[in-house]
Amino acid sequence: MKLLGIEKVRDGKYLKNYELTYLNKAGREKKYEIVSRSEISDTESLGSSVSGLSIVVICQDKLLLLREFRMGINRTIYNLCAGLLEPGESVEECIERELYEETGLKLKRIIDIMPPSFAAVAISDIQTRIAIVEAEGEFSDHTSDNEQIHAAFYTKEECAQLLKTAEFSSRSQMIAYFFTKNAFSGLDNWQ
């Protein structure tokens, strides 16, 4: 497999569509479509910038999950608090802002911030980070008119039941599963 070139085919407000030209393993030239949040000028630029984050929030041995309407699937699913980095914003500032905007909660402490990972490698070069944090405060709605989000904390038992009956985003499903298996116990000892 050899990537030969890249061409932008559409420039949307949030996503840009690109067509990649490559040689397959049989030596035939093929086309492949991807989306990106970045302006990509050459093939070396693919996957070179981090655009957002997902936030795993733990509070008093409960996991924060959002019931969120997602336009791309026309339904409400369980999701993590997440968002895009604004220009000049640090990851820590983005965590605080997104947590407040989507839930009204305040950041108590950052436990860990994972290195960047790819969000959807089959169709995109988008990289995000996963942050594990503790939060405090009361829920309040600070979302825009374009978001429909209901935030709540769930026990391990409640998460286990939801995993059997509810629809999730893939990251939130994995986090909820590992939460039910005590993967986040002992956060006070995490450095």
Secondary structure, DSSP 8 states (H G I E B T S, - for coil): -EEEEEEEEEE-SS-EEEEEEEE-TTS-EEEEEEEESS---SGGGTT--EEEEEEEEEETTEEEEEEEEETTTTEEEEE-EEEE--TT--HHHHHHHHHHHHH--EEEEEEEE---EES-TTTB--EEEEEEEEEES-------TT--EEEEEE-HHHHHHHHHHS-B-HHHHHHHHHHHTTTTTTGGG--
